[in-house]
Amino acid sequence: MRPRKSLGQHFLHDPKIIAKIIAAIEPQPGEHFVEIGPGRGALTFPLLARVGKLDVIEVDSLLAAELERRAVSPALVVHRADALGFDFTRLATGPASLRLASNLPYNISTPLLFHLLAQQQIFRDLHVMLQREVVERMTAQPGTRAYGRLTVALAARCRVQSLFIVRPGAFNPPPRVDSAIARLVPDRQLAARITDQSAFDKVLTRAFSMRRKRLANALKGLLTPAEINACGIDPDLRPDAVAPEGYIALAARLARGLNETVAC
């Protein structure tokens, strides 16, 4: 099974890294796991040996067929599907009933993360391998170059932790960049602070599309300097200096304004 460049396939093969990932995940007997992009099964079969049920999502029909051939347990279910369009809720038995482990394809990692987090109520946690640069953006602090829309969008929904770096040699073929393992733990109390998802997304998109400008200029037409100031935020700050809590407040103010306009 040769890696397909069109699907961004890089197969994990280093047994030490595989063991380190399994140790970080700490799978337990009886747990229900989901794996996206199982590839040749480097994580699949070590997981399957430890858990109660494992659903894998594989878009490559040849790899899916090979996994089905090797599957000796009914606990492994192979879904031939594109994870970006997959409804994970149909696998769940209730809130936080699923755990996820995945080596996410780097070319679709960000949209796939948001697709998963749109269904976050069903996941207890998500362990994902991504390009190191993406994980650095996910865990960045305000005022740093890596801090941006992805950082804030995730911080408002879940707790994110960078676990460890994985070097290119752990894969076949080796990617040109380092990878990293991240743990995401959905937090419903955090997510509940976003009263209007559309307003939140609109504020983030506008602010970080003009991250070098003053916040007042970046949000012109959405919020006035006075409205920004009323949220406890200096309108002269640059977007990358505003903490996630500030964006939640700005989005709530925008949502109130939109609702008042509709009421009129």
C-alpha positions as CSV (number, residue, x, y, z in Angstrom):
1,M,0.0,0.0,0.0
2,R,1.9,3.0,-1.3
3,P,1.1,6.4,0.2
4,R,-1.1,8.6,-2.1
5,K,0.2,12.2,-2.4
6,S,-3.3,13.4,-3.5
7,L,-4.7,12.4,-0.1
8,G,-1.7,13.8,1.8
9,Q,-0.8,10.3,3.2
10,H,2.1,9.9,5.6
11,F,2.0,6.6,7.4
12,L,3.2,6.4,11.0
13,H,5.6,3.5,11.5
14,D,7.9,4.3,14.5
15,P,7.0,1.8,17.3
16,K,8.4,4.1,20.0
17,I,6.2,7.0,18.9
18,I,3.2,4.8,18.6
19,A,3.7,3.5,22.1
20,K,4.2,7.1,23.3
21,I,0.9,8.2,21.7
22,I,-1.0,5.2,23.2
23,A,0.5,6.1,26.6
24,A,-0.7,9.7,26.3
25,I,-4.2,8.7,25.3
26,E,-4.6,6.1,28.1
27,P,-7.3,4.0,26.4
28,Q,-9.3,1.9,28.9
29,P,-11.3,-1.3,28.5
30,G,-14.9,-0.7,27.5
31,E,-14.3,2.8,26.0
32,H,-15.6,3.6,22.5
33,F,-13.0,5.2,20.3
34,V,-13.2,6.8,16.8
35,E,-10.1,7.1,14.6
36,I,-9.9,9.3,11.5
37,G,-7.4,8.3,8.8
38,P,-6.2,5.0,10.2
39,G,-4.0,4.3,7.2
40,R,-2.2,1.0,7.6
41,G,-3.5,0.6,11.2
42,A,-0.4,1.8,13.1
43,L,-2.6,3.2,15.9
44,T,-5.7,1.2,15.1
45,F,-4.7,-2.2,16.3
46,P,-2.9,-1.1,19.5
47,L,-6.1,0.8,20.3
48,L,-8.3,-2.1,19.5
49,A,-6.4,-4.3,21.9
50,R,-7.3,-2.0,24.8
51,V,-10.8,-0.7,24.1
52,G,-14.3,-2.0,23.8
53,K,-15.2,-0.6,20.4
54,L,-13.4,1.2,17.6
55,D,-14.9,3.0,14.6
56,V,-12.5,4.1,11.9
57,I,-13.1,6.6,9.1
58,E,-11.1,6.0,6.0
59,V,-11.6,7.7,2.6
60,D,-9.1,5.5,0.8
61,S,-11.1,2.4,-0.3
62,L,-7.9,0.3,-0.7
63,L,-6.8,1.0,2.8
64,A,-10.3,0.4,4.1
65,A,-10.4,-2.9,2.4
66,E,-7.1,-3.9,3.9
67,L,-8.2,-2.9,7.4
68,E,-11.4,-5.0,7.0
69,R,-9.3,-8.0,5.9
70,R,-7.1,-7.7,8.9
71,A,-9.9,-7.1,11.4
72,V,-10.4,-10.2,13.5
73,S,-12.8,-8.6,16.0
74,P,-16.3,-7.3,15.5
75,A,-15.3,-4.4,17.8
76,L,-13.6,-2.8,14.7
77,V,-16.0,-1.1,12.3
78,V,-14.6,0.5,9.1
79,H,-16.5,3.4,7.6
80,R,-15.5,4.2,4.0
81,A,-16.2,7.9,4.2
82,D,-14.8,11.4,4.0
83,A,-14.4,12.6,7.6
84,L,-15.3,16.2,6.6
85,G,-18.8,15.1,5.8
86,F,-19.2,12.4,8.4
87,D,-22.0,12.6,11.0
88,F,-20.2,11.5,14.2
89,T,-23.3,11.9,16.3
90,R,-24.7,8.6,14.8
91,L,-21.9,6.7,16.5
92,A,-22.5,8.2,20.0
93,T,-24.7,6.8,22.7
94,G,-24.9,10.0,24.6
95,P,-22.9,13.1,25.7
96,A,-19.1,12.6,26.0
97,S,-19.6,8.9,25.0
98,L,-16.8,8.9,22.3
99,R,-13.1,9.4,22.5
100,L,-11.1,10.3,19.3
101,A,-7.6,9.6,18.1
102,S,-6.3,10.7,14.8
103,N,-3.4,11.6,12.6
104,L,-5.3,14.3,10.8
105,P,-4.5,15.0,7.1
106,Y,-2.6,18.2,7.2
107,N,-4.3,19.7,4.1
108,I,-7.8,19.6,5.8
109,S,-6.8,19.7,9.4
110,T,-8.4,23.1,10.3
111,P,-11.8,22.6,8.7
112,L,-11.9,19.1,10.1
113,L,-11.2,20.4,13.6
114,F,-14.1,22.8,13.3
115,H,-16.3,20.0,11.9
116,L,-15.5,17.9,14.9
117,L,-16.0,20.7,17.4
118,A,-19.4,21.4,15.9
119,Q,-20.3,18.0,17.3
120,Q,-18.2,18.4,20.5
121,Q,-21.0,17.4,22.9
122,I,-20.4,13.7,21.9
123,F,-16.7,13.7,22.6
124,R,-15.0,13.2,25.9
125,D,-11.6,14.2,24.4
126,L,-9.8,14.4,21.1
127,H,-6.2,13.4,20.6
128,V,-4.9,14.6,17.2
129,M,-1.6,14.7,15.4
130,L,-1.2,17.8,13.3
131,Q,1.5,19.9,11.7
132,R,3.6,21.4,14.6
133,E,2.9,25.0,13.3
134,V,-0.9,24.4,13.6
135,V,-0.6,23.1,17.2
136,E,1.5,26.1,18.1
137,R,-1.3,28.3,16.7
138,M,-3.9,26.3,18.7
139,T,-2.1,26.9,22.0
140,A,-0.6,30.4,21.4
141,Q,-0.9,33.2,23.9
142,P,-2.3,36.7,23.1
143,G,0.4,39.1,21.7
144,T,2.4,36.3,20.0
145,R,2.7,35.8,16.2
146,A,1.0,32.5,16.3
147,Y,-2.1,33.8,18.1
148,G,-5.1,34.1,15.8
149,R,-8.5,33.1,14.8
150,L,-7.9,29.4,15.3
151,T,-6.5,30.0,18.8
152,V,-9.5,32.0,20.0
153,A,-12.1,29.7,18.3
154,L,-10.7,26.7,20.1
155,A,-10.1,28.4,23.4
156,A,-13.8,29.4,23.5
157,R,-14.9,25.8,23.1
158,C,-12.3,23.5,24.7
159,R,-9.1,23.2,26.7
160,V,-6.1,22.6,24.4
161,Q,-2.8,21.1,25.4
162,S,0.3,20.4,23.3
163,L,1.7,17.1,24.4
164,F,4.9,16.3,22.3
165,I,6.7,16.7,19.0
166,V,6.9,14.0,16.4
167,R,9.8,14.2,13.9
168,P,9.4,13.5,10.2
169,G,11.4,10.2,10.4
170,A,8.4,8.6,12.3
171,F,6.5,8.6,9.0
172,N,6.7,7.0,5.6
173,P,7.2,9.0,3.5
174,P,8.6,11.7,5.9
175,P,6.8,15.0,5.7
176,R,8.8,18.2,5.3
177,V,7.7,19.5,8.7
178,D,7.6,18.5,12.3
179,S,4.3,17.2,13.7
180,A,2.8,17.5,17.2
181,I,0.2,15.7,19.3
182,A,-2.5,17.8,20.9
183,R,-5.2,17.0,23.4
184,L,-8.5,18.8,23.1
185,V,-11.1,18.5,25.9
186,P,-14.5,20.0,25.0
187,D,-15.9,22.2,27.8
188,R,-19.6,22.8,27.6
189,Q,-19.4,25.6,30.2
190,L,-16.9,27.4,28.0
191,A,-18.9,26.9,24.8
192,A,-22.1,28.1,26.6
193,R,-20.6,31.6,26.9
194,I,-21.0,32.1,23.1
195,T,-24.6,33.3,22.9
196,D,-24.6,33.7,19.1
197,Q,-22.2,31.5,17.1
198,S,-22.7,33.6,13.9
199,A,-21.8,36.8,15.6
200,F,-18.7,35.2,17.3
201,D,-17.5,33.9,13.9
202,K,-18.1,37.2,12.2
203,V,-16.1,39.2,14.9
204,L,-13.2,36.7,14.7
205,T,-13.1,36.6,10.9
206,R,-13.2,40.4,10.6
207,A,-10.7,41.1,13.4
208,F,-8.0,38.6,12.2
209,S,-8.3,39.5,8.6
210,M,-6.9,42.9,9.6
211,R,-4.8,41.8,12.5
212,R,-2.2,44.6,12.0
213,K,-4.8,47.4,12.4
214,R,-6.4,48.9,15.5
215,L,-9.4,46.9,16.7
216,A,-11.6,49.9,16.1
217,N,-10.7,49.9,12.5
218,A,-10.8,46.2,12.0
219,L,-14.4,46.0,13.5
220,K,-15.6,49.2,11.8
221,G,-19.2,48.6,10.6
222,L,-19.8,45.9,13.2
223,L,-19.0,47.7,16.5
224,T,-18.2,51.3,17.4
225,P,-15.2,52.3,19.5
226,A,-17.6,53.1,22.3
227,E,-19.2,49.7,22.1
228,I,-15.7,48.0,22.1
229,N,-14.7,50.1,25.1
230,A,-18.0,49.2,26.9
231,C,-16.8,45.5,26.7
232,G,-13.7,46.5,28.7
233,I,-11.4,46.4,25.7
234,D,-9.2,49.2,24.5
235,P,-10.3,50.0,20.9
236,D,-6.7,51.0,20.1
237,L,-5.4,47.4,20.7
238,R,-4.5,45.2,17.8
239,P,-6.7,42.1,17.4
240,D,-3.8,39.8,18.4
241,A,-3.6,41.5,21.8
242,V,-7.2,40.7,22.8
243,A,-7.8,37.5,24.9
244,P,-10.5,35.0,24.0
245,E,-12.8,36.3,26.8
246,G,-12.7,39.7,25.1
247,Y,-13.9,38.2,21.8
248,I,-16.7,36.5,23.6
249,A,-17.8,39.8,25.0
250,L,-17.5,41.6,21.7
251,A,-19.6,38.9,20.0
252,A,-22.3,39.2,22.7
253,R,-22.4,43.0,22.2
254,L,-22.7,42.5,18.4
255,A,-25.5,39.9,18.9
256,R,-27.4,42.3,21.1
257,G,-27.1,45.0,18.5
258,L,-28.3,42.8,15.7
259,N,-31.3,41.6,17.8
260,E,-32.2,45.2,18.6
261,T,-32.1,46.0,14.9
262,V,-34.4,43.1,14.0
263,A,-36.8,44.0,16.8
264,C,-37.1,47.6,15.4
